[in-house]
Amino acid sequence: MLRQKNLKQKKKEDELEKSIAILEQQLHKANNNALKNQNILVRINTLKCELEKIIEYRNKGAILRSKSQWYNEREKNTKYFLNLEKRHFKQGTISQLKINDAHFVTSDKAILSECELFYKHL
């Protein structure tokens, strides 16, 4: 059902693009007739607005499906990827190490020495 809707939307989009192209050709052919040119321009603008609405609707759907929290019309993707990289780096580092049931180590040097001791005793 969803696939049929997408096919119908794509077909409608293609028809609009073809209609706009035909009207633009008619506009070039009818150079001297001002009234006809005005009518053609109005029809082209309405078709372009309709086409833009379809494209915007499709883009919003893609954004929603991708579950992107970073999307903003003026924001660049690089900020998202840099923050993602930073988050992955933080996930890969050990901020504290549990030595026994009651004792935790948080400094980098202490964590390294405890890891070294652990692997020496293996």
Secondary structure, DSSP 8 states (H G I E B T S, - for coil): -HHHHHHHHHHHHHHHHHHHHHHHHHHHH--S-HHHHHHHHHHHHHHHHHHHHHHHHHHHHHHHHHT-SS--TT--HHHHHHHHHHHHHHHHS-S-EE-SSS-EE-SHHHHHHHHHHHHHH-
